[in-house]
């Protein structure tokens, strides 16, 4: 699995929870653009950032779900 496909899988999971961070998909898109240009170093860096954000969004969703805060 490539860095970009790993990021996209993590994004898919975050979106399934309807809990995706604002810039996550932008990082994935920029990673794909960098890969298309042959800049693998930038592509991997951006894809890793997107994956990390998506995974953190899922963790945040699970935490918020387990620890509801009333207003």
HELIX and SHEET records of a PDB file:
HELIX    1   1 UNK A    3  UNK A   16  1                                  14    
HELIX    2   2 UNK A   24  UNK A   36  1                                  13    
HELIX    3   3 UNK A   40  UNK A   66  1                                  27    
END                                                                             
